[in-house]
């Protein structure tokens, strides 16, 4: 994990979140559970935006760890039940 990652609580739903600084220098709230991912094949659309431990935002699909090319976190913006429209 990059130094500077910290935990907090979502102001909207009250769930625990983790903050990761993206490569663009922005702090992004993510769900703290690590998931395995694989980038979509060329011409296919990925189902998730995943933030890696080093702050890279990757468009990919969740997969079983045996099929993974990497691990990361799901943005809490995508999962917060109070922010969904």
N, C-alpha and C positions, 0 to 999 in steps of 0.2 A: 504494500500500500504506500502511496506517496505520503510524505509527511504533510501535515496540514489537514488531512481528512478528519472530520469530527462528526459526532453524533448530535442529534437534536430531535425535536418533536414537530410534526407538521401542525401549523397553526389552524388548518382547516379541519382535519380529521383526527388529530391527536395521536397518530401512529408514529412510531420511532422511524427516523430517517437518518441517512448519512450524507454528509456534504462532500462532494468531490470537486476539485478545481479542474475545469476542462482545459484543454490545450489553448483555448481562446482566452483563458484567464477568468472565466465566469465560474461562480460557485453553483453547482447543480445538485438539487436534492435527489437522492436515489433511495430505493428500498434496500435495506442492508443485507438482504440475502443474496449471496453470490450465485450466479447462474452460468451455465455453459452455453456457448453460442457457436454457430457456423455462419459465415457470410453466405448469402443466397447465390445460387448459380447465375451466371450471366444471362440476362433476359428475364430473370425471375425477380419478383418483388419480395423484399424481406418483411417480416411481420413485426419486428421490434427495433427500437433504437436503444442500443446498449452502451453504457459508459464503462470503459475499461478502468483498471486501477491507476493507469497513468493519465486519465482524463481524455482519452480519445473517444469520440462518439462514433459508433459503428452501427450501420444498418445490417441486421442479421436475424437469424431464427434461433429460438431456443432448441437445444438438442441434448441428448443424453451425453454424459461426460465422455463416453467412449468414442463419440463422433465429433467432439468439440475441437475447434481450432483455437479457442480462447475462453476466458472467463471474464465476467463483468457484472454490472448491475443494471436494473431497469430503472429508468427515470421515474421518480415519484409523481411527476406531472401526468404520466400515463396511467397510473394506478390509483391515485387518490380518489376515493369515492365521493368526496365533497366537491371536487373540482371538475368532475365529468359533466359534460353538458348534454 
